[in-house]
Amino acid sequence: MKDSETHLPEAEEAPQPAKLIEGLALAGLLAAVLALFLFAKLASEMREGETAAFDNAVRSWVHQFASPGMTLAMKGVSLLGYNILIVELVIAIAIFLFLRWRRGAIWLAITMAGAVILEITLKYAFHRQRPVPFFGAAPHSYSFPSGHALASFCFYTVLAGLIADRVDKLSVKIAVGVAAGVLVLAIGISRIYLGVHYPSDVVAGYIAAAMWVSTMLVIDHVGTKAVARVRKRKSNL
């Protein structure tokens, strides 16, 4: 019987080299610590009002490009950061399960569940009021950090990483990586353009997401190493 009929996809079960696992885990840990430091610094400056000049300058600069067509486009892009993203998450998990990428499906679900908890916790911890929106009414939730920036960073970067780990073509890896980066950046800009977030909210959302994704990377590679040890013990029995 062929391997494809008896085993999960190679990317789902093949243990990675120990040095690569340790290197990635260390990089993820350093990134998480750096993101935590940057978020704490930004949050402190926000509370002390030191981000006001930056926020107002960027908001004014972005708003000068306002037009009916641009506003319609930005509203559509913004939906990709939260509302439509929920549908995309369900579809992505379903496709992963269909392709027998079970570990990837579970990892994506855990990442997004943690992102929601992190967003709600931080918003209620800082209680920052929304700016006066340029178009429409302001959302009812707090402003810091941007939930759209946080959620989109977590979803699109992790989705791109999971796909890149499971395909062989370099062109596909590059394409999904670039697409993820462009989407995340566009969604953050859309929130500033619509005036529903301060720029510092969006930056904070990206940093918080980077902290969470880096932590997940560390857990993933530590888990991979643990699984490899268990398999090795079983093979020696």
C-alpha positions as CSV (number, residue, x, y, z in Angstrom):
1,M,0.0,0.0,0.0
2,K,1.3,3.5,-0.9
3,D,2.5,5.9,1.8
4,S,-0.2,8.4,0.9
5,E,-2.8,5.8,1.8
6,T,-1.4,4.9,5.1
7,H,0.2,8.0,6.5
8,L,-0.7,11.6,7.2
9,P,0.9,14.3,4.9
10,E,4.6,14.4,5.4
11,A,4.5,17.9,6.9
12,E,2.1,16.8,9.5
13,E,4.2,13.9,10.9
14,A,7.8,14.2,9.9
15,P,10.0,15.3,12.8
16,Q,12.2,18.3,12.1
17,P,16.0,18.3,12.8
18,A,16.7,19.0,16.5
19,K,19.0,22.0,15.8
20,L,16.3,23.6,13.6
21,I,13.6,23.1,16.2
22,E,15.8,24.6,18.9
23,G,16.8,27.5,16.7
24,L,13.2,28.3,15.8
25,A,12.1,28.0,19.4
26,L,14.8,30.3,20.6
27,A,14.0,32.8,17.8
28,G,10.3,32.6,18.8
29,L,11.1,33.2,22.4
30,L,13.2,36.2,21.7
31,A,10.6,37.7,19.4
32,A,7.9,37.2,22.1
33,V,10.0,38.9,24.7
34,L,10.8,41.8,22.4
35,A,7.1,42.2,21.4
36,L,6.2,42.2,25.1
37,F,8.7,45.0,25.8
38,L,7.5,47.0,22.9
39,F,3.9,46.6,23.8
40,A,4.5,47.6,27.4
41,K,6.4,50.7,26.2
42,L,3.7,51.7,23.7
43,A,0.9,51.2,26.3
44,S,2.8,53.4,28.8
45,E,3.3,56.2,26.3
46,M,-0.4,55.9,25.2
47,R,-1.6,56.3,28.8
48,E,0.7,59.3,29.4
49,G,-0.6,61.0,26.2
50,E,2.8,60.8,24.4
51,T,1.3,59.1,21.3
52,A,-1.2,62.0,20.7
53,A,1.0,64.0,18.3
54,F,1.8,60.9,16.3
55,D,-1.8,59.7,16.2
56,N,-3.2,63.0,15.1
57,A,-0.5,63.6,12.5
58,V,-1.1,60.2,10.9
59,R,-4.9,60.5,11.0
60,S,-4.7,63.8,9.3
61,W,-2.3,62.6,6.7
62,V,-4.4,59.5,5.8
63,H,-7.6,61.4,5.8
64,Q,-6.4,63.7,3.0
65,F,-6.7,60.8,0.6
66,A,-10.4,60.4,1.4
67,S,-12.9,59.9,-1.5
68,P,-16.2,58.0,-2.0
69,G,-14.5,55.3,-3.9
70,M,-11.6,55.0,-1.4
71,T,-14.0,54.9,1.5
72,L,-16.0,52.1,-0.1
73,A,-12.8,50.1,-0.8
74,M,-11.6,50.6,2.8
75,K,-14.9,49.5,4.3
76,G,-14.5,46.3,2.2
77,V,-10.9,45.7,3.3
78,S,-11.9,46.3,6.9
79,L,-14.4,43.5,6.7
80,L,-11.6,41.1,5.9
81,G,-10.1,41.9,9.4
82,Y,-12.9,40.6,11.5
83,N,-16.4,39.9,10.0
84,I,-15.5,38.0,6.9
85,L,-12.4,36.6,8.7
86,I,-14.6,34.4,10.8
87,V,-16.0,32.8,7.7
88,E,-12.5,32.5,6.3
89,L,-11.4,30.7,9.5
90,V,-14.2,28.1,9.3
91,I,-13.4,27.5,5.6
92,A,-9.7,27.2,6.2
93,I,-10.2,24.7,9.0
94,A,-12.6,22.7,6.9
95,I,-10.1,22.6,4.0
96,F,-7.2,21.6,6.3
97,L,-9.3,18.8,7.7
98,F,-10.2,17.7,4.2
99,L,-6.5,17.6,3.2
100,R,-5.8,15.7,6.5
101,W,-3.7,18.6,7.9
102,R,-5.2,17.9,11.3
103,R,-2.4,19.5,13.3
104,G,-2.6,22.6,11.2
105,A,-6.3,22.9,11.7
106,I,-6.0,22.5,15.4
107,W,-3.1,25.0,15.6
108,L,-5.1,27.6,13.6
109,A,-8.1,27.2,15.8
110,I,-6.1,27.5,19.0
111,T,-4.3,30.6,17.6
112,M,-7.5,32.4,16.8
113,A,-9.2,31.5,20.1
114,G,-6.2,32.9,22.0
115,A,-6.2,36.0,19.8
116,V,-9.9,36.7,20.8
117,I,-9.1,36.2,24.5
118,L,-6.0,38.4,24.2
119,E,-7.9,41.2,22.4
120,I,-10.8,41.3,24.9
121,T,-8.4,41.2,27.9
122,L,-6.3,44.1,26.6
123,K,-9.2,46.3,25.6
124,Y,-10.8,46.0,29.0
125,A,-7.4,46.5,30.7
126,F,-6.7,49.8,29.0
127,H,-10.3,51.2,28.5
128,R,-9.1,53.6,25.7
129,Q,-12.0,55.5,24.2
130,R,-12.4,55.5,20.4
131,P,-11.5,58.5,18.3
132,V,-14.2,60.4,16.5
133,P,-14.7,58.4,13.3
134,F,-14.4,60.0,9.8
135,F,-17.1,57.8,8.4
136,G,-20.1,56.3,10.1
137,A,-20.5,55.5,13.8
138,A,-17.8,54.3,16.1
139,P,-17.9,50.7,17.3
140,H,-19.0,50.1,20.8
141,S,-15.8,48.3,22.0
142,Y,-12.7,50.0,23.4
143,S,-10.0,51.2,21.1
144,F,-6.6,49.9,22.3
145,P,-5.4,47.7,20.8
146,S,-7.1,47.3,17.4
147,G,-8.9,44.0,17.3
148,H,-8.9,44.0,13.5
149,A,-5.1,44.5,13.4
150,L,-4.5,41.8,16.1
151,A,-6.9,39.2,14.6
152,S,-5.8,39.7,11.0
153,F,-2.1,39.5,11.9
154,C,-2.7,36.2,13.8
155,F,-4.9,34.6,11.1
156,Y,-3.2,35.5,7.9
157,T,0.4,35.1,9.1
158,V,-0.3,31.8,10.8
159,L,-2.4,30.6,7.8
160,A,0.4,31.5,5.4
161,G,3.0,29.8,7.7
162,L,1.0,26.6,7.9
163,I,0.5,26.5,4.1
164,A,4.2,27.3,3.4
165,D,5.2,24.5,5.7
166,R,3.1,22.0,3.7
167,V,3.9,22.9,0.1
168,D,7.1,22.4,-1.8
169,K,7.0,25.1,-4.4
170,L,9.0,28.2,-3.5
171,S,6.7,30.4,-5.6
172,V,3.7,29.3,-3.6
173,K,5.5,30.0,-0.3
174,I,6.5,33.5,-1.5
175,A,3.0,34.2,-2.8
176,V,1.1,33.3,0.4
177,G,3.6,35.2,2.5
178,V,3.3,38.4,0.4
179,A,-0.4,38.1,0.2
180,A,-0.6,37.7,4.0
181,G,1.6,40.8,4.6
182,V,-0.3,43.0,2.2
183,L,-3.7,42.0,3.7
184,V,-2.6,42.6,7.2
185,L,-1.1,46.0,6.3
186,A,-4.2,47.0,4.3
187,I,-6.6,46.1,7.1
188,G,-4.6,48.2,9.6
189,I,-4.6,51.2,7.2
190,S,-8.3,50.8,6.6
191,R,-9.0,51.2,10.4
192,I,-7.0,54.4,10.5
193,Y,-8.6,55.7,7.2
194,L,-12.1,55.1,8.6
195,G,-11.1,56.9,11.8
196,V,-12.3,54.1,14.1
197,H,-8.8,53.6,15.5
198,Y,-5.8,55.7,16.4
199,P,-2.6,54.6,14.6
200,S,-1.1,53.6,17.9
201,D,-4.1,51.2,18.4
202,V,-3.2,49.5,15.1
203,V,0.5,49.3,15.9
204,A,-0.4,47.9,19.4
205,G,-2.6,45.3,17.7
206,Y,0.3,44.1,15.5
207,I,2.7,44.0,18.4
208,A,0.3,42.0,20.6
209,A,-0.4,39.6,17.7
210,A,3.4,39.2,17.1
211,M,3.8,38.4,20.8
212,W,1.0,35.7,20.7
213,V,2.1,34.2,17.4
214,S,5.8,34.0,18.6
215,T,4.6,32.3,21.8
216,M,2.6,29.8,19.7
217,L,5.7,29.2,17.6
218,V,7.7,28.3,20.7
219,I,5.0,26.0,22.0
220,D,4.7,24.3,18.6
221,H,8.4,23.5,18.3
222,V,8.7,22.4,21.9
223,G,5.7,20.1,21.3
224,T,7.3,18.8,18.1
225,K,10.4,18.0,20.0
226,A,8.4,16.2,22.7
227,V,6.5,14.1,20.1
228,A,9.8,13.2,18.5
229,R,11.1,11.9,21.8
230,V,8.0,9.8,22.4
231,R,8.3,8.3,19.0
232,K,12.0,7.5,19.6
233,R,11.2,5.8,22.9
234,K,8.5,3.7,21.3
235,S,10.8,2.7,18.4
236,N,13.4,1.5,21.0
237,L,10.9,-0.7,22.8
